[in-house]
Amino acid sequence: MTLRIDHAVVSGTFSLDGETFDVDNNVWVLGDDTQCVVIDAPHSVEAILDVVAGRSVQAVICTHAHDDHVRFAPELAARVDAPIMLHPDDAELWKLTHPDRDPDLPLADGQVLDVCGHDVRVLHTPGHAPGGVCLYVPSLAVVFTGDTLFQGGPGATGRSFSSREVLEQSIREKLFALPDETVVHTGHGDSTTIGAEAEALGR
């Protein structure tokens, strides 16, 4: 079956370090007509299920453990009977939101996931969060970057568990090594390309 990307925008809040902000998050669902994976679980299980549209969910893959990306991961996983996948370096951050429920499966740098017969490569890109990952799909020439890279530059690094220096190193070493034409699907806001962001940031 042809691999496709389905998308929605959902609204809610992000909380860390005692502050709360209103945010809009992208929901990305990667799959074919019968199976899929969900990338992050922000704000509304029902909105995510609308994008899944009755398909079998292989996994809920978390790009990182900030609460606006994982708050509804346990509920979604229970509803669709799928495992939650998270890089173990984000375990401490995860427990801020879900102290009594661990992720089911670890993600690792260089790991290759099979999604509907297509390779999805896990790139560990710490900096915005210690366990931040991006998901590169060579057959579609796309990468899902969570909050690692946006249109206009790197993700935020002004809060706990983050480092601008580490994030920029991750972007240069892992993301800017991808082909320039690779489309970047972000956790918030509009999509961009590796080439555009590399030019703006300076490769």
TIGUVO-765603 format. One record per residue: z, y negated, x negated of N, C-alpha, C in turn; residue number from 0. Coordinates in steps of 0.02 Angstrom, whole numbers, plus 32768, in hexadecimal, padded with zeros to 4 digits. Layout:
<pts>
{pt {Z Y X} {Z Y X} {Z Y X} NUM},
...
</pts>
This chain:
<pts>
{pt {8000 803C 7FD6} {8000 8000 8000} {8000 7FC1 7FD4} 0},
{pt {7FE5 7F8C 7FEF} {7FE3 7F4D 7FCB} {8028 7F2D 7FC8} 1},
{pt {803C 7F19 7F8D} {807C 7EF8 7F84} {8075 7EAF 7F99} 2},
{pt {80A6 7E97 7FC1} {80A3 7E52 7FD7} {80E8 7E31 7FD3} 3},
{pt {80E7 7DF0 7FD8} {8125 7DC8 7FD5} {812D 7DA4 8017} 4},
{pt {8167 7DAD 8037} {8177 7D88 8073} {81B1 7D59 8063} 5},
{pt {81B4 7D21 8088} {81E0 7CEA 8073} {81FA 7CC4 80AF} 6},
{pt {8238 7CAD 80A9} {8256 7C80 80DA} {8286 7C52 80B5} 7},
{pt {8297 7C1B 80D5} {82CA 7BED 80BB} {8304 7BEC 80EB} 8},
{pt {8341 7BF5 80D0} {837D 7BF5 80F9} {83AF 7BC2 80DD} 9},
{pt {83D9 7BA7 8109} {8406 7B72 80F6} {844F 7B88 80FB} 10},
{pt {8478 7B6D 80CF} {84BF 7B7D 80CF} {84E3 7B54 809A} 11},
{pt {8516 7B72 807B} {853E 7B4E 8049} {8544 7B76 8008} 12},
{pt {8552 7B52 7FD3} {8563 7B6E 7F92} {85A6 7B52 7F7D} 13},
{pt {85D4 7B7E 7F69} {8617 7B68 7F55} {8629 7B84 7F10} 14},
{pt {8642 7B58 7EE5} {865C 7B6D 7EA3} {8685 7B34 7E87} 15},
{pt {86B9 7B46 7E62} {86E4 7B14 7E41} {8703 7AE4 7E73} 16},
{pt {8712 7AFD 7EAF} {8735 7AD5 7EE0} {870A 7AA4 7F06} 17},
{pt {86C8 7AA7 7EFD} {869B 7A7A 7F21} {8669 7AA3 7F49} 18},
{pt {8651 7A86 7F80} {8621 7AA7 7FAB} {85E6 7A78 7FB9} 19},
{pt {85AA 7A94 7FB7} {856D 7A6D 7FC0} {8540 7A8F 7FF4} 20},
{pt {851B 7A67 8019} {84E7 7A82 8045} {84AA 7A93 801C} 21},
{pt {848E 7ACE 8028} {8453 7AE4 8001} {8422 7B09 802F} 22},
{pt {83E2 7B05 801C} {83AE 7B2E 803A} {8399 7B63 8007} 23},
{pt {8398 7BA1 801B} {8387 7BD8 7FED} {8346 7BFA 8004} 24},
{pt {831F 7C0F 7FD4} {82E5 7C39 7FE2} {82FB 7C82 7FEB} 25},
{pt {82E0 7CA3 801D} {82E6 7CEB 8024} {82A3 7D09 8011} 26},
{pt {82A4 7D37 7FE1} {8267 7D59 7FCB} {826D 7DA4 7FDA} 27},
{pt {823B 7DBF 7FFA} {8238 7E07 8008} {81F6 7E21 7FEB} 28},
{pt {81FD 7E53 7FC0} {81C4 7E6F 7F9C} {81B9 7EB7 7FB4} 29},
{pt {817D 7EC7 7FCC} {8172 7F0B 7FE3} {812D 7F14 8002} 30},
{pt {8126 7F4C 8025} {80E8 7F59 804A} {80F8 7F5B 8095} 31},
{pt {80D1 7F7F 80BC} {80DC 7F7F 8104} {8115 7FAC 811A} 32},
{pt {812F 7FD6 80ED} {8163 8005 8101} {81A4 7FFE 80DA} 33},
{pt {81A0 7FE8 809A} {81DA 7FE3 8070} {81DD 7F9E 804E} 34},
{pt {8219 7F8B 8037} {821F 7F4B 8015} {8261 7F48 7FF0} 35},
{pt {8267 7F15 7FC6} {82A8 7F01 7FAA} {82B4 7EB9 7FBF} 36},
{pt {82F4 7EA8 7FC7} {8308 7E64 7FD7} {8326 7E45 7F99} 37},
{pt {830E 7E09 7F88} {8326 7DE6 7F4C} {8357 7DB0 7F63} 38},
{pt {8397 7DBC 7F57} {83CF 7D91 7F6B} {83DC 7D95 7FB6} 39},
{pt {8418 7D80 7FC9} {842E 7D86 800F} {8453 7D48 8025} 40},
{pt {842F 7D10 802D} {844F 7CD1 803E} {8457 7CC5 8089} 41},
{pt {8490 7CAB 809D} {849C 7C86 80DB} {8497 7CAB 811E} 42},
{pt {8466 7CD8 8126} {845C 7CF4 8168} {843C 7D3A 8164} 43},
{pt {8462 7D6C 8178} {8447 7DB0 8179} {840D 7DB5 81AB} 44},
{pt {8414 7D95 81E4} {83DF 7D9A 8217} {839D 7D7C 81FE} 45},
{pt {83A2 7D44 81DB} {8365 7D24 81C1} {8343 7D52 818D} 46},
{pt {836C 7D73 8165} {8350 7DA2 8133} {8330 7DDD 8156} 47},
{pt {8351 7DF7 8189} {8336 7E30 81AE} {82F5 7E1E 81D1} 48},
{pt {82EE 7DDF 81E5} {82AE 7DC9 8202} {8275 7DD0 81D0} 49},
{pt {8284 7DC1 8190} {8250 7DC7 815C} {8243 7E10 814B} 50},
{pt {8278 7E38 814B} {8270 7E80 813E} {8245 7EA0 8174} 51},
{pt {824D 7E8A 81B1} {8222 7E9E 81E9} {8220 7EEA 81F3} 52},
{pt {825B 7F09 81F1} {825F 7F4F 8202} {824E 7F80 81CB} 53},
{pt {823D 7F68 8191} {822C 7F94 815A} {826A 7FB5 813B} 54},
{pt {8260 7FEC 8118} {8296 800C 80F2} {82A4 7FE2 80B4} 55},
{pt {82E4 7FD1 80A9} {82F7 7FA8 8070} {830F 7FD6 8038} 56},
{pt {82EF 7FD3 7FFE} {8302 7FFC 7FC5} {833F 7FE2 7FA1} 57},
{pt {8347 7F9F 7F9F} {837F 7F81 7F7B} {8385 7F38 7F8D} 58},
{pt {83C2 7F1F 7F88} {83D0 7ED7 7F8A} {83DC 7EC2 7F41} 59},
{pt {83AD 7E9F 7F24} {83B0 7E8D 7EDD} {83C9 7E46 7ED6} 60},
{pt {8400 7E3D 7EB2} {841F 7DFB 7EAB} {840A 7DDC 7E68} 61},
{pt {83EC 7DA1 7E6B} {83D8 7D80 7E2C} {8415 7D66 7E06} 62},
{pt {844B 7D58 7E2A} {848B 7D46 7E0B} {84BF 7D44 7E43} 63},
{pt {84FD 7D38 7E31} {8534 7D42 7E62} {8552 7D03 7E7E} 64},
{pt {8530 7CCA 7E7A} {8549 7C90 7E9E} {854B 7C9F 7EE9} 65},
{pt {857C 7C81 7F0B} {8588 7C98 7F50} {854E 7C8A 7F7F} 66},
{pt {8525 7C58 7F71} {84ED 7C4B 7F9E} {84B5 7C7E 7F96} 67},
{pt {84BB 7CA9 7F63} {8489 7CDE 7F59} {84A3 7D24 7F6C} 68},
{pt {84E6 7D2B 7F6E} {8501 7D6F 7F7A} {8532 7D73 7FB5} 69},
{pt {8540 7D3C 7FD6} {8574 7D3C 8009} {8568 7D71 803E} 70},
{pt {8529 7D7C 8051} {851A 7DAB 8086} {84FD 7DED 806B} 71},
{pt {8501 7DF7 802A} {84E6 7E35 800E} {8508 7E74 8029} 72},
{pt {854B 7E77 802D} {856A 7EB3 8048} {8558 7EC1 8090} 73},
{pt {8557 7E8D 80BA} {8545 7E96 8100} {84FD 7EAC 8107} 74},
{pt {84D0 7E8C 80E1} {848A 7E9F 80E3} {8481 7EE7 80CC} 75},
{pt {84A1 7EF9 8094} {849B 7F3D 8079} {84B2 7F71 80AC} 76},
{pt {84E8 7F61 80D0} {8501 7F8F 8103} {84D0 7F96 813D} 77},
{pt {84B3 7F5E 8150} {8484 7F5E 8189} {8445 7F87 817A} 78},
{pt {842D 7F83 813C} {83ED 7FA3 812B} {83F7 7FE3 8102} 79},
{pt {8436 7FF5 80F5} {8446 8031 80CE} {8423 8032 808A} 80},
{pt {8431 7FFD 8063} {8411 7FF6 8021} {8446 7FE2 7FEE} 81},
{pt {843C 7FF3 7FAF} {846B 7FE0 7F7B} {8463 7F97 7F66} 82},
{pt {849B 7F7A 7F4F} {849B 7F37 7F32} {8495 7F3E 7EE6} 83},
{pt {8465 7F1A 7EC9} {845B 7F1C 7E81} {846C 7ED8 7E62} 84},
{pt {8493 7EDA 7E2C} {84A8 7E9C 7E0A} {84B3 7EAA 7DC1} 85},
{pt {84A3 7E7A 7D96} {84B2 7E82 7D4F} {84FD 7E81 7D44} 86},
{pt {8519 7EB0 7D1E} {8562 7EB4 7D17} {8583 7E77 7CF7} 87},
{pt {855E 7E4E 7CD3} {857B 7E12 7CB6} {8591 7DDF 7CEB} 88},
{pt {857B 7DE9 7D29} {8590 7DBD 7D60} {85C8 7DDB 7D8A} 89},
{pt {85E9 7E0E 7D70} {861E 7E30 7D97} {8656 7DFF 7DA9} 90},
{pt {866B 7DD6 7D7A} {86A3 7DA8 7D87} {868F 7D74 7DBC} 91},
{pt {8651 7D5C 7DB7} {8639 7D2C 7DE8} {8632 7D4C 7E2D} 92},
{pt {861A 7D8A 7E2F} {8615 7DAF 7E6E} {8658 7DB4 7E91} 93},
{pt {868D 7DC2 7E6B} {86CF 7DCE 7E88} {86ED 7D8F 7EA7} 94},
{pt {86D3 7D55 7E95} {86EA 7D18 7EB6} {86D8 7D18 7F00} 95},
{pt {86A0 7D39 7F11} {8689 7D3C 7F56} {869B 7D7F 7F77} 96},
{pt {8698 7DB4 7F50} {86A3 7DF8 7F6B} {86D5 7E1E 7F40} 97},
{pt {8715 7E0D 7F44} {8747 7E2E 7F19} {8752 7E77 7F2A} 98},
{pt {8740 7E8C 7F66} {874E 7ED1 7F7B} {8710 7EFC 7F83} 99},
{pt {86D7 7EE4 7F6C} {8698 7F0A 7F72} {866E 7F00 7F34} 100},
{pt {8665 7F35 7F0D} {863D 7F31 7ED0} {85F3 7F3C 7EDF} 101},
{pt {85C7 7F21 7EB6} {8580 7F34 7EBB} {8578 7F7F 7EB0} 102},
{pt {8540 7F99 7EC6} {8536 7FE2 7EC1} {8514 7FF8 7E81} 103},
{pt {84E5 7FD1 7E69} {84BD 7FE5 7E2F} {84B5 7FAA 7DFF} 104},
{pt {84B6 7FB8 7DBD} {84AD 7F82 7D8D} {8463 7F73 7D80} 105},
{pt {8456 7F35 7D6E} {8415 7F21 7D54} {841C 7F18 7D09} 106},
{pt {83E7 7F27 7CE4} {83E9 7F21 7C9B} {83A9 7F01 7C82} 107},
{pt {83AF 7EDB 7C4D} {8374 7EBC 7C2F} {8342 7EF2 7C1A} 108},
{pt {8303 7EE8 7C2D} {82CF 7F18 7C1C} {82C7 7F51 7C4E} 109},
{pt {82F6 7F56 7C7D} {82F1 7F8A 7CB0} {82B1 7F80 7CDA} 110},
{pt {8291 7FB7 7CEC} {8256 7FB3 7D16} {8265 7FD6 7D59} 111},
{pt {8261 7FB0 7D8E} {826B 7FCA 7DD2} {8228 7FDC 7DF1} 112},
{pt {8227 8011 7E17} {81EA 8025 7E3B} {81F0 800C 7E83} 113},
{pt {81C7 7FDB 7E94} {81C6 7FC1 7ED9} {8182 7FD0 7EF7} 114},
{pt {8180 8001 7F23} {8142 8013 7F45} {810A 8023 7F13} 115},
{pt {811D 8045 7EDD} {80EC 805A 7EAC} {80DA 8025 7E79} 116},
{pt {80FB 7FEC 7E7A} {80ED 7FB5 7E4B} {812A 7FAB 7E1F} 117},
{pt {811F 7F99 7DDF} {8155 7F8B 7DB1} {8172 7F46 7DBF} 118},
{pt {81B4 7F43 7DBF} {81D9 7F04 7DC1} {8207 7F04 7D85} 119},
{pt {81FB 7ED7 7D57} {8220 7ED6 7D17} {825B 7EA6 7D1C} 120},
{pt {8295 7EBE 7D09} {82D2 7E96 7D09} {82D8 7E71 7CC7} 121},
{pt {82DE 7E2F 7CCB} {82E8 7E05 7C90} {832D 7DE5 7C95} 122},
{pt {835A 7DF7 7C68} {839D 7DD8 7C68} {8396 7D92 7C4C} 123},
{pt {83A6 7D60 7C75} {839E 7D1A 7C61} {83DF 7CF3 7C6E} 124},
{pt {8412 7D00 7C45} {8453 7CDE 7C4F} {844D 7C93 7C42} 125},
{pt {847F 7C6F 7C5B} {8482 7C27 7C50} {8498 7C03 7C8F} 126},
{pt {8473 7C0B 7CC5} {848B 7BF1 7D06} {84C7 7C1B 7D1C} 127},
{pt {84C3 7C5B 7D11} {84FA 7C8A 7D1C} {84F4 7CC0 7CE6} 128},
{pt {852C 7CDE 7CD1} {852A 7D0E 7C9A} {84FC 7D4A 7CA7} 129},
{pt {84FA 7D5F 7CE7} {84D1 7D99 7CF8} {8490 7D88 7D1B} 130},
{pt {8479 7D4B 7D12} {843B 7D36 7D32} {8400 7D61 7D1C} 131},
{pt {83D6 7D74 7D4B} {8399 7D99 7D3B} {835E 7D7A 7D5F} 132},
{pt {8323 7D86 7D42} {82E3 7D77 7D62} {82BE 7DB9 7D6C} 133},
{pt {8293 7DBB 7D9C} {826E 7DF8 7DAE} {8223 7DEB 7DA8} 134},
{pt {8204 7E0A 7D77} {81BD 7DFF 7D68} {8194 7E37 7D84} 135},
{pt {8161 7E25 7DAB} {8134 7E56 7DCA} {80EF 7E4D 7DAC} 136},
{pt {80DD 7E72 7D78} {809D 7E67 7D56} {8060 7E6E 7D84} 137},
{pt {8063 7E9E 7DB2} {8028 7EAA 7DDC} {8019 7E70 7E0B} 138},
{pt {804B 7E47 7E1A} {8041 7E0C 7E44} {8040 7DCB 7E1C} 139},
{pt {804F 7DD0 7DDC} {8054 7D95 7DB0} {8086 7D63 7DCC} 140},
{pt {80C1 7D7D 7DE1} {80F6 7D52 7DFA} {8138 7D64 7DD9} 141},
{pt {8165 7D34 7DD7} {81A9 7D41 7DC0} {81D9 7D1D 7DEF} 142},
{pt {820C 7D41 7E05} {8240 7D26 7E30} {8279 7D10 7E02} 143},
{pt {8288 7CCF 7E01} {82B5 7CB5 7DCE} {82FB 7CA4 7DE7} 144},
{pt {8309 7CAE 7E27} {834C 7C9B 7E3E} {8358 7C52 7E2F} 145},
{pt {8391 7C44 7E0D} {83A0 7BFF 7DFA} {8398 7BF4 7DAF} 146},
{pt {8372 7C21 7D8D} {8366 7C18 7D45} {8335 7BE0 7D38} 147},
{pt {82FD 7BDF 7D5D} {82C9 7BAD 7D52} {82AE 7B96 7D95} 148},
{pt {82A7 7B54 7D9C} {828D 7B36 7DD8} {824E 7B0E 7DC8} 149},
{pt {822D 7AF8 7DFE} {81F9 7AC5 7DF3} {821D 7A86 7DDB} 150},
{pt {820E 7A73 7D9E} {822F 7A38 7D81} {8263 7A48 7D4C} 151},
{pt {826E 7A88 7D3D} {8299 7A97 7D05} {82CD 7ACC 7D11} 152},
{pt {82FB 7AD3 7CE2} {832F 7B07 7CE5} {835F 7AFC 7D1E} 153},
{pt {8382 7B31 7D31} {83B6 7B2D 7D63} {83F2 7B05 7D4B} 154},
{pt {8421 7AFA 7D78} {845C 7AD1 7D68} {848B 7AF7 7D3A} 155},
{pt {84AD 7AD2 7D0F} {84DD 7AF1 7CE1} {851D 7AC8 7CDC} 156},
{pt {852E 7AA2 7D10} {8568 7A77 7D0D} {85A8 7A96 7D26} 157},
{pt {85A7 7AD8 7D36} {85E1 7AF7 7D55} {85F9 7B33 7D2C} 158},
{pt {862F 7B51 7D43} {864C 7B8A 7D1F} {8619 7BC1 7D16} 159},
{pt {8621 7BE6 7CE0} {85F8 7C20 7CD0} {85B1 7C0E 7CB9} 160},
{pt {85A3 7BCD 7CAD} {855E 7BBA 7C9C} {855A 7B99 7C58} 161},
{pt {851D 7B98 7C3B} {8511 7B79 7BFB} {84C9 7B62 7BF7} 162},
{pt {84BF 7B22 7BED} {847B 7B07 7BE8} {8456 7B24 7BAC} 163},
{pt {8479 7B29 7B73} {845A 7B43 7B36} {8443 7B8B 7B40} 164},
{pt {846D 7BB4 7B5E} {845C 7BFA 7B6A} {8422 7BFE 7B9C} 165},
{pt {8424 7BD5 7BD0} {83EF 7BD7 7C03} {83AB 7BC5 7BE5} 166},
{pt {83A9 7B90 7BBE} {8369 7B7B 7BA0} {834F 7BB1 7B70} 167},
{pt {837C 7BD2 7B4C} {8367 7C08 7B20} {834A 7C42 7B49} 168},
{pt {836A 7C53 7B81} {8351 7C88 7BAD} {830B 7C77 7BC6} 169},
{pt {8302 7C3A 7BDC} {82C1 7C25 7BF7} {828B 7C29 7BC2} 170},
{pt {829A 7C0F 7B87} {8267 7C0E 7B52} {8256 7C55 7B3B} 171},
{pt {8289 7C80 7B34} {827D 7CC2 7B18} {8261 7CF3 7B4B} 172},
{pt {8278 7CEF 7B89} {8265 7D21 7BBB} {822E 7D09 7BEA} 173},
{pt {8234 7CCD 7C04} {8205 7CB6 7C36} {81C6 7C97 7C18} 174},
{pt {81CE 7C6F 7BE4} {8194 7C4F 7BC6} {816A 7C81 7B9E} 175},
{pt {8182 7CBF 7B97} {815A 7CF4 7B79} {8129 7D12 7BAB} 176},
{pt {8132 7D03 7BEB} {8106 7D1D 7C1F} {80C5 7CF4 7C1F} 177},
{pt {8090 7D0F 7C3C} {8051 7CE9 7C40} {8059 7CA7 7C65} 178},
{pt {8036 7C74 7C4E} {803D 7C31 7C6B} {802E 7C30 7CB6} 179},
{pt {8000 7C5C 7CCC} {7FEC 7C5B 7D12} {801E 7C7D 7D40} 180},
{pt {8052 7C9B 7D24} {8085 7CBC 7D4C} {80A5 7C8C 7D7E} 181},
{pt {80A4 7C9E 7DBD} {80C3 7C74 7DF1} {810E 7C7F 7DF1} 182},
{pt {8134 7C49 7DF3} {817D 7C4B 7DF2} {8197 7C3F 7E39} 183},
{pt {81B5 7C72 7E56} {81D5 7C6C 7E97} {8220 7C63 7E8C} 184},
{pt {823A 7C2B 7EA1} {827D 7C15 7E8F} {82B0 7C23 7EC6} 185},
{pt {82F0 7C1C 7EB5} {8325 7C26 7EE6} {832C 7BEC 7F16} 186},
{pt {8315 7BB1 7F02} {8318 7B75 7F2C} {82D9 7B4C 7F1F} 187},
{pt {82BC 7B30 7F52} {8285 7B02 7F48} {8241 7B24 7F40} 188},
{pt {8211 7AFC 7F29} {81CC 7B12 7F26} {81BE 7B3F 7EEA} 189},
{pt {818A 7B66 7EF0} {8174 7B91 7EB9} {814E 7B67 7E85} 190},
{pt {8146 7B83 7E4A} {8123 7B61 7E13} {8101 7B95 7DE9} 191},
{pt {80EE 7B85 7DAC} {80D2 7BB7 7D7E} {80F5 7BB2 7D3B} 192},
{pt {80F2 7BE8 7D15} {810E 7BE9 7CD2} {80ED 7BB3 7CA7} 193},
{pt {80AB 7BAD 7CAC} {8088 7B7C 7C83} {809E 7B35 7C90} 194},
{pt {80A7 7B24 7CD0} {80BC 7AE0 7CE2} {8101 7AD1 7CC8} 195},
{pt {812F 7B00 7CCE} {8173 7AF5 7CB7} {8179 7AF6 7C6B} 196},
{pt {8151 7B20 7C4B} {8151 7B22 7C02} {8138 7AE0 7BE5} 197},
{pt {8105 7AC5 7C05} {80EA 7A85 7BEE} {811D 7A4C 7BF7} 198},
{pt {813E 7A4E 7C30} {816F 7A19 7C3F} {81AC 7A1D 7C12} 199},
{pt {81C3 7A5A 7C04} {8201 7A62 7BDD} {81F2 7A61 7B92} 200},
{pt {81B5 7A72 7B80} {81A3 7A77 7B3A} {81B1 7ABC 7B21} 201},
{pt {817C 7AE2 7B18} {8184 7B29 7B07} {81A6 7B31 7AC4} 202},
</pts>
